[in-house]
Amino acid sequence: MLLQVSNLTKSHGIKTVLTNISLQIQERERLGLVGVNGAGKSTLLQIMAGELSYDSGDIFKAKETRIGYLPQNGGLDSTLTIWEEMRDVYKPLLAVEQELRELELRMADPKLIEDAKRYEETMSRYASRSDWFRERGGYEMEAKIRGVLHGMGFADFSPDTRIDTLSGGQKNPSRSGQAFASGAGSADA
């Protein structure tokens, strides 16, 4: 046994959040915690991780068991859209992409073509930056973003959806509060 919770009760003031909760997690077991918003899932996970106290009951864990908690709201408080937030990860690539567009405009300028040395320098810079951009996945950037958004369940969301309009669960890639217990057999809860 990695973890056992027996008759756990927790109240917030006069409101009882958890009543006589019992569960046991064996090595190599996986446990899903499902319930409506406000049912006490995050509270239970925080108690099991030792981040919250409880009113009554017992928690036993094996000596080698460690419990951690990843909060539902990972602190993502942004007025950016989903698409802008995802693109923000690629700031260095976006900066080079902008530089490439500027170099393209310069190369199209007839005055630059007249100055052979400056034209050659610009072409050389463009080739160098273009290689850097390609080698680091710049041309696949948007496809990667679409893939990540799809994998996170945002395929049907408009890319213009603002982050600050999402629920706490939607803002967190895990989509819910998580706790994990690991021991010799490494179990997840």
C-alpha positions in Angstrom: 0.0 0.0 0.0 1.3 3.4 -1.0 -1.5 5.6 0.5 -4.6 5.1 2.7 -7.1 7.7 3.6 -9.7 6.7 6.3 -12.8 8.6 7.3 -11.4 12.0 6.3 -13.5 15.0 7.1 -12.9 18.7 6.3 -14.9 21.8 6.8 -14.4 25.4 5.8 -16.1 27.3 8.5 -19.6 25.9 8.8 -19.6 24.3 5.4 -18.5 20.7 5.3 -16.5 20.0 2.2 -15.5 16.3 2.8 -17.3 13.8 4.9 -15.9 10.3 5.8 -13.7 10.0 2.7 -11.8 6.7 2.5 -9.5 5.4 -0.3 -6.5 3.2 -0.7 -3.9 3.3 -3.4 -1.7 0.2 -4.0 1.5 0.1 -6.0 1.1 0.4 -9.8 -2.5 1.5 -9.4 -3.9 4.6 -11.1 -6.8 6.6 -9.6 -9.0 9.1 -11.3 -10.8 11.7 -9.2 -13.9 12.9 -10.9 -16.6 15.2 -9.7 -18.5 18.5 -10.3 -16.9 21.9 -9.5 -16.9 22.5 -5.8 -17.1 18.8 -4.8 -13.9 18.9 -2.9 -11.5 17.2 -5.3 -8.7 19.8 -5.0 -9.3 20.0 -1.2 -8.8 16.2 -0.9 -5.6 16.3 -3.1 -4.2 19.2 -1.1 -4.9 17.3 2.2 -3.2 14.2 0.9 -0.2 16.2 -0.2 0.0 17.8 3.3 -0.8 21.3 2.0 -4.1 21.6 4.0 -5.1 20.3 7.4 -8.2 18.1 8.0 -10.7 18.0 10.8 -10.8 14.2 11.4 -9.8 10.9 10.0 -6.4 9.4 9.2 -3.9 9.4 6.4 -1.3 6.6 6.2 1.5 6.4 3.6 4.3 4.0 3.0 7.7 5.2 4.1 9.0 5.6 0.5 5.8 7.4 -0.7 6.1 11.0 -1.7 3.0 13.0 -2.5 3.0 16.2 -4.5 0.2 18.5 -5.7 -0.1 20.5 -8.9 -2.7 23.2 -8.3 -5.5 23.6 -10.8 -4.8 27.2 -11.4 -1.1 27.3 -12.5 -1.0 31.0 -12.3 -1.7 31.7 -16.0 -3.5 35.1 -15.8 -3.2 36.5 -19.3 -5.2 38.9 -21.5 -3.7 37.3 -24.5 -5.6 35.0 -26.8 -5.0 31.3 -26.9 -3.0 31.7 -30.2 -1.0 34.7 -28.9 -0.1 32.8 -25.7 1.1 29.8 -27.7 3.1 31.9 -30.1 4.7 33.7 -27.1 6.7 30.5 -26.4 8.4 31.1 -29.8 9.6 34.7 -29.1 13.2 34.1 -30.4 11.8 32.4 -33.6 9.3 35.2 -34.1 12.0 37.9 -33.8 14.1 36.2 -36.5 11.0 35.8 -38.7 10.4 39.5 -38.4 14.0 40.2 -39.2 13.7 37.9 -42.3 10.6 40.0 -43.5 12.6 43.2 -43.0 15.6 41.8 -44.9 13.2 40.7 -47.8 11.9 44.3 -48.0 15.5 45.6 -48.2 16.4 43.1 -50.9 13.5 44.3 -53.0 14.7 47.9 -52.8 16.3 48.9 -56.1 18.7 51.2 -54.2 20.2 48.3 -52.4 20.7 46.4 -55.6 22.8 49.3 -56.9 25.2 48.9 -53.9 26.8 45.5 -54.6 28.6 45.3 -51.2 25.5 46.1 -49.1 23.4 43.8 -51.3 25.8 40.9 -50.8 25.9 41.6 -47.0 22.1 41.6 -46.9 21.8 38.4 -48.9 24.4 36.7 -46.7 22.6 37.8 -43.5 19.3 36.6 -45.0 20.8 33.2 -45.8 22.3 32.9 -42.4 19.1 33.9 -40.5 17.0 31.8 -42.8 19.1 28.7 -42.0 18.9 29.4 -38.3 15.1 29.8 -38.5 14.7 26.6 -40.4 17.0 24.5 -38.2 15.1 25.6 -35.1 11.7 24.6 -36.6 10.5 28.1 -37.5 8.6 26.8 -40.6 6.8 24.2 -38.4 5.9 26.6 -35.6 2.3 27.1 -36.5 1.7 23.4 -37.1 3.2 22.6 -33.7 1.0 25.1 -32.1 -2.1 23.6 -33.7 -1.0 20.1 -32.7 -0.5 21.2 -29.0 -3.9 23.0 -28.9 -5.6 19.9 -30.4 -3.8 17.6 -27.9 -4.9 19.8 -25.0 -8.5 19.8 -26.1 -8.7 23.3 -27.6 -9.2 22.2 -31.3 -12.8 23.5 -31.2 -11.9 26.8 -29.5 -11.5 30.0 -31.6 -7.8 31.1 -31.7 -9.1 34.5 -30.6 -10.4 33.1 -27.3 -8.8 35.1 -24.5 -7.0 33.2 -21.7 -8.7 35.2 -19.0 -12.1 33.9 -20.2 -11.1 30.2 -19.6 -12.0 28.3 -16.5 -9.3 27.3 -14.0 -9.3 23.7 -15.3 -8.9 24.9 -18.9 -6.0 27.2 -18.0 -4.1 24.2 -16.6 -2.7 21.7 -19.2 -3.6 18.9 -16.9 -7.2 20.1 -16.9 -7.6 19.4 -13.1 -5.8 19.5 -9.9 -3.4 16.6 -9.7 -1.6 14.8 -6.9 0.8 12.0 -7.4 2.2 9.4 -5.1 5.4 7.6 -5.9 7.2 4.8 -4.2 9.1 1.7 -5.1 6.5 0.8 -7.7 5.7 4.4 -8.7 1.9 4.9 -8.6 0.0 7.9 -9.8 -3.2 9.1 -8.1 
